[in-house]
C-alpha cells in the first residue's frame, strides 16, 4: 500500500470508485454493510455503504437500499473499465450494535451474501457480525482492505447511568 494521495470517506447510502493506485476509500460501519468490489485484471475497485437491505417504510434514500446500492456500485465500476465477470468482493459490517433491539446487521449481511451469490460474484474476504463498529479502508487499485475494530456500542442506559469505579487508595490517600 503506497502513499495515499487522496482519501475519500463515504457515508450511508454513498459509494466511490477509483482505479488510481494511490486512492483509498474509507467508511465507518456498525449494523450497515460495506461491500468492496475489485477487478484484479483492470485494477479498478469501489466500495458502497448499505444502510438497509430493503425499503422499510422509513425515509431513506434509495442509494442506501441494498439492490440499488449494489447496482450503482457495479455500474460505476463498469464505467471505470471493470469487467463484471472479473469482480471479487470483500464484505464488512453487519454488527448487532444494540442487543435485543434489532437484527438489521444480520439482515444486511445476509442480503449482501445472497445478492453476491446470485450475481456470481465471489466473496474473497471480509468480516461481518459481532457487536463492534468497524473502520474500513479499501485500496481500489490493488483490492487491499484493512479493518479496525472500534469496540462495542454503549447501551443508552449505560450512557445515562454510568458505573463509576471507586478510585484506588494508596497509603491512605484516595487517588482521583
N, CA, C and O atoms as a DFTB+ gen file, in Angstrom:
704 C
 N C O
     1  1       0.846      -1.161       0.000
     2  2       0.000       0.000       0.000
     3  2       0.894       1.227       0.000
     4  3       1.589       1.502       0.978
     5  1       0.870       1.947      -1.083
     6  2       1.740       3.100      -1.244
     7  2       1.148       4.325      -0.540
     8  3       0.072       4.275       0.055
     9  1       1.894       5.415      -0.635
    10  2       1.435       6.659      -0.020
    11  2       0.060       7.041      -0.566
    12  3      -0.244       6.844      -1.742
    13  1      -0.736       7.579       0.306
    14  2      -2.093       7.964      -0.077
    15  2      -2.072       9.393      -0.596
    16  3      -1.631      10.311       0.096
    17  1      -2.550       9.570      -1.810
    18  2      -2.661      10.907      -2.361
    19  2      -4.042      11.473      -2.071
    20  3      -4.185      12.661      -1.784
    21  1      -5.060      10.618      -2.146
    22  2      -6.424      11.103      -1.961
    23  2      -7.233      10.050      -1.212
    24  3      -7.330       8.903      -1.649
    25  1      -7.810      10.447      -0.085
    26  2      -8.697       9.566       0.676
    27  2     -10.118      10.078       0.509
    28  3     -10.364      11.283       0.553
    29  1     -11.044       9.159       0.319
    30  2     -12.457       9.520       0.172
    31  2     -13.248       8.744       1.207
    32  3     -13.243       7.513       1.205
    33  1     -13.926       9.458       2.090
    34  2     -14.776       8.814       3.084
    35  2     -16.203       8.772       2.544
    36  3     -16.713       9.772       2.037
    37  1     -16.838       7.617       2.655
    38  2     -18.231       7.504       2.235
    39  2     -19.112       7.277       3.459
    40  3     -18.704       6.639       4.429
    41  1     -20.317       7.809       3.391
    42  2     -21.298       7.674       4.470
    43  2     -22.441       6.782       3.989
    44  3     -22.396       6.247       2.882
    45  1     -23.452       6.628       4.821
    46  2     -24.605       5.787       4.491
    47  2     -25.200       6.187       3.152
    48  3     -25.467       7.362       2.898
    49  1     -25.405       5.184       2.295
    50  2     -26.016       5.406       1.002
    51  2     -25.066       5.881      -0.074
    52  3     -25.491       6.091      -1.210
    53  1     -23.800       6.056       0.241
    54  2     -22.839       6.536      -0.740
    55  2     -21.983       5.394      -1.274
    56  3     -21.954       4.296      -0.717
    57  1     -21.292       5.683      -2.362
    58  2     -20.311       4.754      -2.911
    59  2     -19.220       5.561      -3.585
    60  3     -19.413       6.735      -3.900
    61  1     -18.073       4.935      -3.807
    62  2     -16.969       5.574      -4.516
    63  2     -16.244       4.507      -5.313
    64  3     -16.201       3.340      -4.926
    65  1     -15.672       4.931      -6.441
    66  2     -14.957       4.042      -7.351
    67  2     -13.674       4.731      -7.792
    68  3     -13.652       5.949      -7.966
    69  1     -12.601       3.956      -7.976
    70  2     -11.349       4.523      -8.458
    71  2     -10.484       3.426      -9.073
    72  3     -10.654       2.237      -8.801
    73  1      -9.562       3.865      -9.901
    74  2      -8.541       2.981     -10.451
    75  2      -7.160       3.570     -10.227
    76  3      -6.186       3.112     -10.825
    77  1      -7.063       4.580      -9.373
    78  2      -5.789       5.239      -9.071
    79  2      -5.073       4.460      -7.967
    80  3      -5.666       4.195      -6.922
    81  1      -3.805       4.089      -8.181
    82  2      -3.088       3.287      -7.178
    83  2      -2.870       3.982      -5.837
    84  3      -2.545       3.315      -4.855
    85  1      -3.038       5.286      -5.768
    86  2      -2.805       5.986      -4.506
    87  2      -4.094       6.374      -3.782
    88  3      -4.035       7.018      -2.735
    89  1      -5.240       6.001      -4.312
    90  2      -6.508       6.337      -3.670
    91  2      -6.889       5.295      -2.623
    92  3      -6.566       4.113      -2.750
    93  1      -7.576       5.758      -1.596
    94  2      -8.150       4.883      -0.576
    95  2      -9.571       5.363      -0.304
    96  3      -9.838       6.565      -0.279
    97  1     -10.471       4.419      -0.101
    98  2     -11.861       4.717       0.244
    99  2     -12.070       4.228       1.669
   100  3     -11.667       3.115       2.007
   101  1     -12.696       5.046       2.509
   102  2     -12.895       4.681       3.910
   103  2     -14.357       4.838       4.304
   104  3     -15.107       5.588       3.680
   105  1     -14.747       4.121       5.347
   106  2     -16.071       4.292       5.932
   107  2     -16.063       3.747       7.353
   108  3     -15.157       3.013       7.749
   109  1     -17.088       4.119       8.113
   110  2     -17.337       3.580       9.448
   111  2     -18.625       2.767       9.375
   112  3     -19.627       3.231       8.833
   113  1     -18.596       1.563       9.919
   114  2     -19.747       0.668       9.859
   115  2     -20.130       0.189      11.244
   116  3     -19.276      -0.075      12.091
   117  1     -21.432       0.082      11.455
   118  2     -21.987      -0.586      12.630
   119  2     -22.835      -1.726      12.108
   120  3     -22.316      -2.769      11.712
   121  1     -24.154      -1.520      12.109
   122  2     -25.048      -2.530      11.538
   123  2     -25.088      -2.451      10.017
   124  3     -25.531      -3.391       9.357
   125  1     -24.628      -1.332       9.457
   126  2     -24.552      -1.199       7.992
   127  2     -23.504      -2.164       7.444
   128  3     -22.671      -2.689       8.183
   129  1     -23.568      -2.383       6.138
   130  2     -22.596      -3.254       5.478
   131  2     -21.899      -2.470       4.385
   132  3     -22.536      -1.739       3.628
   133  1     -20.593      -2.626       4.309
   134  2     -19.794      -2.052       3.234
   135  2     -19.318      -3.179       2.337
   136  3     -18.750      -4.164       2.808
   137  1     -19.556      -3.028       1.036
   138  2     -19.115      -4.019       0.063
   139  2     -17.999      -3.395      -0.763
   140  3     -18.180      -2.348      -1.385
   141  1     -16.845      -4.051      -0.761
   142  2     -15.712      -3.636      -1.573
   143  2     -15.653      -4.580      -2.772
   144  3     -15.480      -5.788      -2.610
   145  1     -15.797      -4.023      -3.975
   146  2     -15.703      -4.819      -5.192
   147  2     -14.429      -4.420      -5.924
   148  3     -14.067      -3.245      -5.977
   149  1     -13.747      -5.436      -6.496
   150  2     -12.460      -5.187      -7.141
   151  2     -12.327      -6.057      -8.378
   152  3     -12.668      -7.240      -8.362
   153  1     -11.829      -5.461      -9.443
   154  2     -11.467      -6.190     -10.657
   155  2      -9.944      -6.257     -10.676
   156  3      -9.295      -5.257     -10.983
   157  1      -9.347      -7.428     -10.351
   158  2      -7.896      -7.532     -10.263
   159  2      -7.184      -7.463     -11.615
   160  3      -5.978      -7.221     -11.658
   161  1      -7.894      -7.668     -12.701
   162  2      -7.293      -7.605     -14.032
   163  2      -7.145      -6.157     -14.488
   164  3      -6.099      -5.768     -15.007
   165  1      -8.191      -5.364     -14.294
   166  2      -8.197      -3.976     -14.757
   167  2      -7.857      -2.969     -13.666
   168  3      -7.862      -1.764     -13.916
   169  1      -7.561      -3.443     -12.466
   170  2      -7.132      -2.617     -11.333
   171  2      -8.076      -1.455     -11.055
   172  3      -7.662      -0.299     -10.973
   173  1      -9.338      -1.789     -10.913
   174  2     -10.337      -0.794     -10.540
   175  2     -11.207      -1.406      -9.451
   176  3     -11.480      -2.607      -9.467
   177  1     -11.637      -0.586      -8.512
   178  2     -12.472      -1.092      -7.429
   179  2     -13.326       0.010      -6.841
   180  3     -13.175       1.186      -7.175
   181  1     -14.218      -0.389      -5.968
   182  2     -15.085       0.578      -5.316
   183  2     -15.719      -0.003      -4.078
   184  3     -15.679      -1.210      -3.843
   185  1     -16.305       0.875      -3.291
   186  2     -16.962       0.457      -2.051
   187  2     -18.277       1.203      -1.912
   188  3     -18.384       2.369      -2.290
   189  1     -19.291       0.513      -1.359
   190  2     -20.544       1.166      -1.012
   191  2     -20.814       1.000       0.475
   192  3     -20.120       0.257       1.168
   193  1     -21.827       1.700       0.951
   194  2     -22.209       1.669       2.364
   195  2     -23.720       1.477       2.395
   196  3     -24.478       2.423       2.179
   197  1     -24.155       0.248       2.666
   198  2     -25.574      -0.118       2.622
   199  2     -26.191       0.055       4.002
   200  3     -25.743      -0.541       4.982
   201  1     -27.228       0.884       4.056
   202  2     -27.918       1.166       5.310
   203  2     -28.966       0.107       5.629
   204  3     -29.029      -0.382       6.757
   205  1     -29.785      -0.249       4.650
   206  2     -30.869      -1.212       4.844
   207  2     -30.930      -2.147       3.643
   208  3     -30.672      -1.720       2.518
   209  1     -31.270      -3.420       3.864
   210  2     -31.354      -4.331       2.731
   211  2     -32.510      -4.014       1.790
   212  3     -32.429      -4.280       0.590
   213  1     -33.587      -3.444       2.332
   214  2     -34.756      -3.125       1.500
   215  2     -35.523      -1.992       2.141
   216  3     -35.244      -1.621       3.281
   217  1     -36.481      -1.438       1.430
   218  2     -37.270      -0.328       1.933
   219  2     -38.108      -0.790       3.126
   220  3     -38.871      -1.752       3.035
   221  1     -37.949      -0.088       4.237
   222  2     -38.688      -0.453       5.446
   223  2     -39.793       0.545       5.748
   224  3     -40.388       0.512       6.825
   225  1     -40.069       1.433       4.799
   226  2     -41.098       2.438       5.017
   227  2     -40.577       3.695       5.677
   228  3     -41.300       4.685       5.791
   229  1     -39.306       3.666       6.123
   230  2     -38.711       4.862       6.720
   231  2     -38.211       5.776       5.615
   232  3     -38.089       5.359       4.463
   233  1     -37.923       7.018       5.964
   234  2     -37.324       7.930       4.994
   235  2     -35.869       7.553       4.829
   236  3     -35.041       7.877       5.680
   237  1     -35.552       6.877       3.747
   238  2     -34.177       6.534       3.447
   239  2     -33.966       6.737       1.963
   240  3     -34.858       6.490       1.151
   241  1     -32.781       7.188       1.622
   242  2     -32.516       7.409       0.206
   243  2     -32.397       6.068      -0.483
   244  3     -31.922       5.099       0.109
   245  1     -32.825       6.008      -1.733
   246  2     -32.803       4.741      -2.451
   247  2     -31.388       4.218      -2.633
   248  3     -31.196       3.010      -2.770
   249  1     -30.382       5.109      -2.638
   250  2     -28.994       4.658      -2.795
   251  2     -28.518       3.864      -1.590
   252  3     -27.551       3.109      -1.694
   253  1     -29.182       4.021      -0.443
   254  2     -28.763       3.297       0.751
   255  2     -29.420       1.928       0.847
   256  3     -29.093       1.145       1.739
   257  1     -30.345       1.631      -0.062
   258  2     -31.044       0.359      -0.049
   259  2     -30.259      -0.670      -0.851
   260  3     -29.633      -0.337      -1.858
   261  1     -30.294      -1.920      -0.400
   262  2     -29.457      -2.980      -0.909
   263  2     -29.297      -3.119      -2.404
   264  3     -28.201      -2.904      -2.921
   265  1     -30.356      -3.473      -3.122
   266  2     -30.234      -3.760      -4.553
   267  2     -29.754      -2.525      -5.301
   268  3     -28.862      -2.618      -6.144
   269  1     -30.336      -1.377      -5.002
   270  2     -29.934      -0.158      -5.690
   271  2     -28.480       0.188      -5.395
   272  3     -27.739       0.569      -6.301
   273  1     -28.066       0.062      -4.144
   274  2     -26.685       0.362      -3.767
   275  2     -25.704      -0.548      -4.508
   276  3     -24.651      -0.096      -4.957
   277  1     -26.052      -1.820      -4.633
   278  2     -25.169      -2.758      -5.340
   279  2     -25.123      -2.450      -6.832
   280  3     -24.052      -2.472      -7.439
   281  1     -26.270      -2.164      -7.420
   282  2     -26.304      -1.869      -8.864
   283  2     -25.567      -0.574      -9.186
   284  3     -24.863      -0.500     -10.193
   285  1     -25.721       0.452      -8.342
   286  2     -24.982       1.700      -8.558
   287  2     -23.475       1.452      -8.545
   288  3     -22.747       1.966      -9.394
   289  1     -23.013       0.661      -7.578
   290  2     -21.583       0.367      -7.474
   291  2     -21.094      -0.431      -8.682
   292  3     -20.073      -0.086      -9.277
   293  1     -21.804      -1.480      -9.044
   294  2     -21.395      -2.316     -10.182
   295  2     -21.378      -1.496     -11.470
   296  3     -20.423      -1.586     -12.241
   297  1     -22.408      -0.707     -11.713
   298  2     -22.459       0.113     -12.935
   299  2     -21.323       1.133     -12.977
   300  3     -20.732       1.355     -14.034
   301  1     -21.014       1.754     -11.837
   302  2     -19.903       2.716     -11.797
   303  2     -18.575       2.016     -12.081
   304  3     -17.716       2.574     -12.763
   305  1     -18.402       0.806     -11.566
   306  2     -17.176       0.055     -11.826
   307  2     -17.033      -0.259     -13.315
   308  3     -15.949      -0.120     -13.881
   309  1     -18.108      -0.672     -13.932
   310  2     -18.085      -0.983     -15.367
   311  2     -17.745       0.274     -16.171
   312  3     -16.983       0.200     -17.135
   313  1     -18.297       1.424     -15.788
   314  2     -17.976       2.691     -16.460
   315  2     -16.502       3.046     -16.313
   316  3     -15.941       3.731     -17.169
   317  1     -15.865       2.584     -15.227
   318  2     -14.441       2.836     -14.988
   319  2     -13.550       1.744     -15.584
   320  3     -12.342       1.739     -15.347
   321  1     -14.131       0.821     -16.351
   322  2     -13.321      -0.175     -17.045
   323  2     -13.297      -1.561     -16.438
   324  3     -12.598      -2.435     -16.951
   325  1     -14.035      -1.794     -15.362
   326  2     -14.074      -3.136     -14.757
   327  2     -14.881      -4.088     -15.638
   328  3     -15.798      -3.667     -16.343
   329  1     -14.538      -5.347     -15.591
   330  2     -15.303      -6.397     -16.248
   331  2     -16.149      -7.082     -15.190
   332  3     -15.623      -7.526     -14.168
   333  1     -17.429      -7.171     -15.416
   334  2     -18.358      -7.740     -14.428
   335  2     -17.961      -9.147     -14.011
   336  3     -18.058      -9.485     -12.831
   337  1     -17.518      -9.972     -14.946
   338  2     -17.182     -11.362     -14.609
   339  2     -15.854     -11.498     -13.868
   340  3     -15.513     -12.591     -13.417
   341  1     -15.098     -10.406     -13.735
   342  2     -13.833     -10.452     -13.000
   343  2     -13.972      -9.939     -11.567
   344  3     -13.026     -10.032     -10.785
   345  1     -15.140      -9.399     -11.213
   346  2     -15.313      -8.775      -9.902
   347  2     -15.185      -9.777      -8.763
   348  3     -15.658     -10.911      -8.842
   349  1     -14.525      -9.316      -7.700
   350  2     -14.392     -10.060      -6.448
   351  2     -14.846      -9.145      -5.318
   352  3     -14.705      -7.925      -5.411
   353  1     -15.388      -9.727      -4.253
   354  2     -15.942      -8.924      -3.157
   355  2     -15.254      -9.190      -1.830
   356  3     -14.785     -10.293      -1.551
   357  1     -15.211      -8.144      -1.027
   358  2     -14.879      -8.228       0.393
   359  2     -16.015      -7.508       1.107
   360  3     -16.386      -6.398       0.723
   361  1     -16.572      -8.135       2.147
   362  2     -17.771      -7.627       2.811
   363  2     -17.475      -7.393       4.290
   364  3     -16.897      -8.248       4.961
   365  1     -17.878      -6.221       4.790
   366  2     -17.618      -5.839       6.180
   367  2     -18.882      -5.274       6.824
   368  3     -19.765      -4.766       6.133
   369  1     -18.962      -5.365       8.151
   370  2     -20.047      -4.742       8.909
   371  2     -21.087      -5.726       9.370
   372  3     -20.775      -6.883       9.650
   373  1     -22.326      -5.276       9.453
   374  2     -23.426      -6.131       9.875
   375  2     -23.411      -6.473      11.353
   376  3     -23.871      -7.544      11.748
   377  1     -22.885      -5.573      12.171
   378  2     -22.821      -5.826      13.613
   379  2     -24.188      -5.649      14.266
   380  3     -25.068      -4.974      13.733
   381  1     -24.342      -6.264      15.418
   382  2     -25.516      -6.058      16.264
   383  2     -25.108      -4.990      17.279
   384  3     -24.488      -5.288      18.300
   385  1     -25.466      -3.755      16.980
   386  2     -24.991      -2.644      17.794
   387  2     -25.797      -2.433      19.071
   388  3     -25.268      -1.894      20.043
   389  1     -27.060      -2.843      19.094
   390  2     -27.882      -2.719      20.296
   391  2     -28.569      -4.065      20.511
   392  3     -29.523      -4.402      19.811
   393  1     -28.081      -4.819      21.471
   394  2     -28.609      -6.161      21.720
   395  2     -30.090      -6.128      22.070
   396  3     -30.542      -5.283      22.843
   397  1     -30.843      -7.070      21.482
   398  2     -32.252      -7.209      21.775
   399  2     -33.155      -6.228      21.046
   400  3     -34.378      -6.319      21.156
   401  1     -32.574      -5.290      20.302
   402  2     -33.400      -4.281      19.655
   403  2     -33.739      -4.639      18.216
   404  3     -34.890      -4.507      17.800
   405  1     -32.751      -5.089      17.455
   406  2     -32.985      -5.339      16.039
   407  2     -31.898      -6.255      15.489
   408  3     -30.776      -6.287      15.996
   409  1     -32.246      -6.990      14.452
   410  2     -31.261      -7.841      13.790
   411  2     -30.908      -7.268      12.421
   412  3     -30.582      -8.016      11.499
   413  1     -30.972      -5.936      12.284
   414  2     -30.737      -5.316      10.986
   415  2     -29.325      -5.612      10.469
   416  3     -29.138      -5.759       9.261
   417  1     -28.344      -5.701      11.345
   418  2     -26.980      -6.017      10.910
   419  2     -26.909      -7.379      10.245
   420  3     -26.312      -7.527       9.178
   421  1     -27.522      -8.380      10.880
   422  2     -27.552      -9.728      10.301
   423  2     -28.347      -9.742       9.001
   424  3     -27.982     -10.444       8.057
   425  1     -29.435      -8.967       8.946
   426  2     -30.226      -8.890       7.716
   427  2     -29.430      -8.252       6.587
   428  3     -29.507      -8.697       5.443
   429  1     -28.662      -7.207       6.904
   430  2     -27.814      -6.560       5.900
   431  2     -26.772      -7.539       5.363
   432  3     -26.580      -7.644       4.152
   433  1     -26.102      -8.254       6.265
   434  2     -25.065      -9.205       5.851
   435  2     -25.666     -10.335       5.016
   436  3     -25.073     -10.747       4.019
   437  1     -26.826     -10.834       5.409
   438  2     -27.484     -11.907       4.645
   439  2     -27.896     -11.423       3.263
   440  3     -27.739     -12.142       2.277
   441  1     -28.427     -10.196       3.191
   442  2     -28.799      -9.647       1.894
   443  2     -27.595      -9.623       0.953
   444  3     -27.676     -10.097      -0.181
   445  1     -26.479      -9.069       1.430
   446  2     -25.287      -8.940       0.589
   447  2     -24.776     -10.314       0.164
   448  3     -24.413     -10.511      -0.995
   449  1     -24.747     -11.250       1.085
   450  2     -24.297     -12.610       0.759
   451  2     -25.167     -13.225      -0.333
   452  3     -24.655     -13.805      -1.290
   453  1     -26.475     -13.097      -0.186
   454  2     -27.404     -13.643      -1.189
   455  2     -27.277     -12.923      -2.526
   456  3     -27.292     -13.564      -3.577
   457  1     -27.152     -11.605      -2.499
   458  2     -27.031     -10.828      -3.733
   459  2     -25.777     -11.249      -4.500
   460  3     -25.835     -11.526      -5.698
   461  1     -24.647     -11.294      -3.799
   462  2     -23.389     -11.638      -4.460
   463  2     -23.422     -13.061      -5.026
   464  3     -22.931     -13.304      -6.128
   465  1     -24.000     -13.995      -4.274
   466  2     -24.112     -15.379      -4.758
   467  2     -24.977     -15.440      -6.007
   468  3     -24.632     -16.128      -6.968
   469  1     -26.093     -14.729      -6.002
   470  2     -26.993     -14.775      -7.164
   471  2     -26.375     -14.098      -8.385
   472  3     -26.731     -14.427      -9.517
   473  1     -25.458     -13.162      -8.173
   474  2     -24.793     -12.471      -9.276
   475  2     -23.488     -13.157      -9.690
   476  3     -22.837     -12.727     -10.642
   477  1     -23.108     -14.213      -8.982
   478  2     -21.884     -14.937      -9.331
   479  2     -20.616     -14.177      -8.995
   480  3     -19.581     -14.393      -9.624
   481  1     -20.681     -13.286      -8.008
   482  2     -19.501     -12.526      -7.580
   483  2     -18.938     -13.196      -6.332
   484  3     -19.596     -13.208      -5.292
   485  1     -17.723     -13.758      -6.418
   486  2     -17.170     -14.462      -5.261
   487  2     -16.761     -13.514      -4.137
   488  3     -16.253     -12.420      -4.382
   489  1     -16.990     -13.953      -2.905
   490  2     -16.535     -13.218      -1.730
   491  2     -15.171     -13.794      -1.355
   492  3     -15.060     -14.973      -1.018
   493  1     -14.134     -12.954      -1.415
   494  2     -12.766     -13.408      -1.173
   495  2     -12.226     -12.945       0.171
   496  3     -11.089     -13.260       0.523
   497  1     -13.031     -12.199       0.931
   498  2     -12.573     -11.748       2.236
   499  2     -13.609     -10.886       2.913
   500  3     -14.682     -10.622       2.370
   501  1     -13.260     -10.447       4.130
   502  2     -14.129      -9.561       4.877
   503  2     -14.394     -10.059       6.278
   504  3     -13.787     -11.024       6.742
   505  1     -15.320      -9.377       6.946
   506  2     -15.653      -9.694       8.324
   507  2     -17.027      -9.107       8.631
   508  3     -17.222      -7.897       8.512
   509  1     -17.984      -9.952       9.026
   510  2     -19.319      -9.475       9.373
   511  2     -19.736     -10.030      10.728
   512  3     -19.174     -11.008      11.221
   513  1     -20.738      -9.377      11.318
   514  2     -21.288      -9.835      12.585
   515  2     -20.576      -9.220      13.776
   516  3     -19.829      -8.249      13.649
   517  1     -20.825      -9.808      14.928
   518  2     -20.248      -9.303      16.163
   519  2     -21.049      -8.143      16.723
   520  3     -22.182      -7.897      16.310
   521  1     -20.442      -7.427      17.675
   522  2     -21.138      -6.316      18.311
   523  2     -20.286      -5.046      18.347
   524  3     -20.507      -4.164      19.177
   525  1     -19.318      -4.965      17.446
   526  2     -18.434      -3.808      17.407
   527  2     -18.525      -3.078      16.074
   528  3     -18.771      -3.676      15.027
   529  1     -18.321      -1.774      16.146
   530  2     -18.206      -0.990      14.931
   531  2     -16.859      -1.255      14.278
   532  3     -15.952      -1.814      14.896
   533  1     -16.743      -0.841      13.007
   534  2     -15.519      -1.060      12.250
   535  2     -15.177       0.184      11.433
   536  3     -16.063       0.866      10.917
   537  1     -13.900       0.464      11.326
   538  2     -13.397       1.441      10.356
   539  2     -12.771       0.617       9.245
   540  3     -11.915      -0.232       9.492
   541  1     -13.211       0.877       8.010
   542  2     -12.734       0.135       6.854
   543  2     -11.943       1.066       5.945
   544  3     -12.367       2.188       5.671
   545  1     -10.797       0.592       5.483
   546  2     -10.021       1.265       4.455
   547  2      -9.894       0.286       3.291
   548  3      -9.608      -0.895       3.489
   549  1     -10.110       0.790       2.072
   550  2     -10.061      -0.056       0.875
   551  2      -9.269       0.667      -0.208
   552  3      -9.570       1.808      -0.560
   553  1      -8.249      -0.018      -0.732
   554  2      -7.437       0.487      -1.819
   555  2      -7.982      -0.112      -3.113
   556  3      -7.702      -1.271      -3.420
   557  1      -8.760       0.666      -3.878
   558  2      -9.473       0.116      -5.024
   559  2      -8.566      -0.394      -6.150
   560  3      -8.965      -1.299      -6.882
   561  1      -7.381       0.150      -6.307
   562  2      -6.477      -0.295      -7.369
   563  2      -5.979      -1.725      -7.107
   564  3      -5.972      -2.566      -8.006
   565  1      -5.563      -1.982      -5.861
   566  2      -4.992      -3.292      -5.522
   567  2      -6.021      -4.263      -4.959
   568  3      -5.810      -5.475      -4.997
   569  1      -7.127      -3.748      -4.438
   570  2      -8.119      -4.601      -3.795
   571  2      -7.805      -4.884      -2.336
   572  3      -8.524      -5.643      -1.686
   573  1      -6.735      -4.281      -1.807
   574  2      -6.373      -4.482      -0.403
   575  2      -7.384      -3.776       0.494
   576  3      -7.881      -2.699       0.166
   577  1      -7.676      -4.397       1.621
   578  2      -8.602      -3.808       2.592
   579  2      -8.026      -3.966       3.989
   580  3      -7.309      -4.924       4.276
   581  1      -8.352      -3.012       4.852
   582  2      -7.914      -3.064       6.242
   583  2      -9.101      -2.704       7.127
   584  3      -9.875      -1.798       6.816
   585  1      -9.228      -3.428       8.231
   586  2     -10.327      -3.224       9.175
   587  2      -9.756      -2.925      10.550
   588  3      -8.806      -3.569      10.993
   589  1     -10.344      -1.943      11.221
   590  2     -10.006      -1.667      12.618
   591  2     -11.296      -1.758      13.412
   592  3     -12.254      -1.039      13.129
   593  1     -11.327      -2.637      14.402
   594  2     -12.499      -2.770      15.263
   595  2     -12.534      -1.582      16.228
   596  3     -11.502      -1.161      16.752
   597  1     -13.744      -1.049      16.453
   598  2     -13.893       0.165      17.238
   599  2     -14.463      -0.052      18.626
   600  3     -14.598       0.908      19.384
   601  1     -14.798      -1.266      18.978
   602  2     -15.363      -1.525      20.289
   603  2     -16.871      -1.590      20.243
   604  3     -17.501      -1.095      19.309
   605  1     -17.435      -2.198      21.249
   606  2     -18.886      -2.363      21.319
   607  2     -19.547      -1.032      21.642
   608  3     -18.968      -0.176      22.311
   609  1     -20.750      -0.878      21.161
   610  2     -21.521       0.342      21.422
   611  2     -21.941       0.389      22.881
   612  3     -22.143      -0.649      23.511
   613  1     -22.072       1.592      23.414
   614  2     -22.542       1.786      24.781
   615  2     -24.061       1.772      24.754
   616  3     -24.682       2.480      23.961
   617  1     -24.649       0.973      25.613
   618  2     -26.107       0.922      25.709
   619  2     -26.621       2.248      26.259
   620  3     -25.952       2.865      27.088
   621  1     -27.789       2.700      25.818
   622  2     -28.311       4.002      26.277
   623  2     -28.382       4.117      27.798
   624  3     -28.066       5.171      28.350
   625  1     -28.792       3.045      28.485
   626  2     -28.883       3.138      29.948
   627  2     -27.507       3.246      30.594
   628  3     -27.377       3.816      31.677
   629  1     -26.458       2.695      29.930
   630  2     -25.107       2.833      30.457
   631  2     -24.628       4.271      30.310
   632  3     -23.916       4.782      31.174
   633  1     -25.018       4.926      29.218
   634  2     -24.618       6.309      28.998
   635  2     -25.292       7.237      30.012
   636  3     -24.691       8.211      30.464
   637  1     -26.553       6.925      30.368
   638  2     -27.277       7.766      31.319
   639  2     -26.884       7.488      32.766
   640  3     -26.881       8.397      33.596
   641  1     -26.553       6.239      33.070
   642  2     -26.208       5.837      34.428
   643  2     -24.881       5.088      34.426
   644  3     -24.858       3.880      34.661
   645  1     -23.785       5.777      34.167
   646  2     -22.510       5.069      34.103
   647  2     -22.094       4.552      35.474
   648  3     -22.390       5.157      36.504
   649  1     -21.407       3.431      35.460
   650  2     -20.846       2.885      36.689
   651  2     -19.503       3.558      36.900
   652  3     -18.616       3.476      36.049
   653  1     -19.359       4.216      38.023
   654  2     -18.119       4.928      38.297
   655  2     -17.302       4.088      39.270
   656  3     -17.742       3.763      40.373
   657  1     -16.110       3.751      38.826
   658  2     -15.227       2.956      39.675
   659  2     -14.709       3.831      40.811
   660  3     -14.399       5.007      40.621
   661  1     -14.624       3.235      41.985
   662  2     -14.099       3.958      43.134
   663  2     -12.592       4.089      42.954
   664  3     -11.917       3.109      42.640
   665  1     -12.061       5.292      43.151
   666  2     -10.629       5.493      42.987
   667  2      -9.847       4.643      43.983
   668  3     -10.299       4.417      45.106
   669  1      -8.672       4.174      43.566
   670  2      -7.876       3.337      44.463
   671  2      -7.291       4.145      45.628
   672  3      -7.107       5.359      45.535
   673  1      -7.007       3.441      46.716
   674  2      -6.353       4.054      47.868
   675  2      -4.866       3.727      47.795
   676  3      -4.488       2.586      47.526
   677  1      -4.040       4.714      48.031
   678  2      -2.606       4.489      48.074
   679  2      -2.075       5.157      49.326
   680  3      -2.116       6.379      49.466
   681  1      -1.576       4.333      50.231
   682  2      -1.058       4.849      51.502
   683  2      -2.077       5.726      52.222
   684  3      -1.730       6.754      52.804
   685  1      -3.367       5.295      52.171
   686  2      -4.409       6.029      52.861
   687  2      -4.881       7.274      52.123
   688  3      -5.722       8.009      52.640
   689  1      -4.352       7.528      50.913
   690  2      -4.753       8.703      50.148
   691  2      -5.588       8.240      48.962
   692  3      -5.177       7.352      48.214
   693  1      -6.764       8.844      48.794
   694  2      -7.642       8.486      47.687
   695  2      -7.167       9.199      46.426
   696  3      -7.073      10.426      46.388
   697  1      -6.866       8.406      45.389
   698  2      -6.398       8.982      44.127
   699  2      -7.589       9.201      43.220
   700  3      -8.491       8.365      43.158
   701  1      -7.597      10.300      42.528
   702  2      -8.685      10.580      41.598
   703  2      -8.136      11.212      40.340
   704  3      -8.897      11.527      39.425
